[in-house]
Amino acid sequence: MRNRDTDYFDKYDISDEDRAYELDRRIHNLTVAGFIELVICLILLGIYHVLMVYTVRNVYVEGNAHYSAAEIRKFVETGWFYDNSFFLSLKYRNKSITDIPFVEKMDVDVVDKNTIKITVYEKTLAGYVEYLGTYVYFDKDGIVVESSKVKTDSIPLVTGLKFDHFVMYEPLPVDDPGVFQIVLNVTQLLGKYGIVCDRIYFNDNGDMTLYFGDIRVKMGDTDLLEEKVQRLDAILPQLDDMKGMLDMSSYDEGKENFTFTKD
């Protein structure tokens, strides 16, 4: 049997030197092609390894109040390879998620190849007002930080404030801007004692009334506010299934000078 390469050289009367060069060239091409194939195989094996091994199975969410953990995950797990911890680490490295209503930012950290942690930093909200069918949320300085059709149960509705317009990221134009600090103080105190308030009302004199279902609590001014809230924590459970007004506006420290009037 004749060698195909020898036939090729004999046919074209190629010299020994050219024959050696041509053989070296062919061997080199075969070596390069083999190397390229090896590299491609290694790359494909690497991709397969990353896709199979770095699969997200555990997701921990912390810092969320307005959104559920499932809703937070939907903001993070988007695009190609959303369930792969390797690609998520590249996507969110040194980068926070922003432009989400009620959220300042969200950070995504890869704990291990199968676990990620999402840390939510929500905007500090003191309360909200209703305006033309929209819920307008403001912070401790009365600055409007969000406008939404979604009501957040953990944030109290504030009524009695008079304004005829609002501008995003600017203070609500009310007569007494100090009212916002009062709202923040009372909501923080209520939160300290685990009390959930439905509504906060301010009359024209600035006196405050808190609403808890069918119970109204007339707080009056802000004197002895923490003492009033502390006593309220003990009194409210006794008023379950009742309707009426609890008047604490004349409360003095150490004295039980408050009254409850049934509706």
Buried (B, 14 or more C-beta within 10 A) or exposed (E): EEEEEEEEBEEEEBEEEEBEEBEEEEEEEEEEEEEEEEEEEEEEEEEEEBBEEBBBEEBEBEBBEBBEEEEBBEBBBEEEBBBBBBBBBEBBEEEEBEEBEBBBBBBBBBEEBEBBBBBBBBBEBBBBBEBEEEBBBBBBBBBBBBBBEEEBEEBBBBBBBEBEEBEEEEBBBBEEEEBBBBBBBBBEBBEEEEBEBEBBBBEEEBBBBBBBEEBBBBBBEBEBBBBBBBBBBEBBEEBEEEEBBBBBBEBEEEEEEBEBEEE
